[in-house]
Amino acid sequence: MTTRLHATRASYDTVAADYAELLKDELDGKPLDTAMLAAFAERVRAGGGGAVADLGCGPGRVTVRLEGLGLDAFGIDLSPGMVAVARRAHPHLRFETGTMTGLDIPDGTLAGALAWYSTVHTPIDELPVMFAEFHRVLAPGGHLLIAFKAGDEQVRLEHAYGHDVDLDVHRFPPERVAGLLRAAGLSEVARLVREADGREKTPQAFVLARRAEDPPAPATAP
């Protein structure tokens, strides 16, 4: 595990309980955010459903929302502290530790994957490896929804959620993210960029993408 991943995991282990409490109602009053989650869920259900991974799930607040939208959702997070909080809060759901560049998920088995602000500590030049992993685990026709902070800069974060942390926060140009997804084999379905709301300092972006269906097998001669 890299030094950056160690620092990220340690920071979220430290803030896990306070993070969960402070952000438990974070989606309230954000109709555009919840609309993108609903659209993602509808697309997954329309494709026949199946397992959906909340990648970088934190305390599981969005994982349980996906379940409420009719999805067979489970969560994966880098931080054991976050996973412990999620398991206590939502004992009926599955939560595991893991990294988004090396998921312990078989090829082509997910109907959907969600990366809800979980790429924000990853430099943009490392996103292709992560997006290739998302493509690998998605089934043909499976959907990905990614939410991130729009912009083109890195911000140093040394105190958050009442604790000292060691985090870099990256803001990405939405068109660049869409292009990287496309290069990974995930075609853009929809994109939303909304202005900052409440405590936010930058616009927020959401990209819904889809892995292409496999081509039909060639017909064999009778």
ABEGO torsion letter per residue (X at the ends): XBAAAAAAAAAAAAAAAAAAAAAAAAABGBAAAAAAAAAAAAAAAAAGEEBBBBBGAEAGAAAAAAAAAGBBBBBBBABAAAAAAAAAABAABBBBBEBAABBBBBBGABABBBBBGAAAABBAAAAAAAAAAAAAABBBGBBBBBBBBBEBBBBBBABBGGBBBBBBBBBBBAAAAAAAAAAAGBBBABBBBBBBBEABABBBBBBBBBBBBBBBBBBBBX
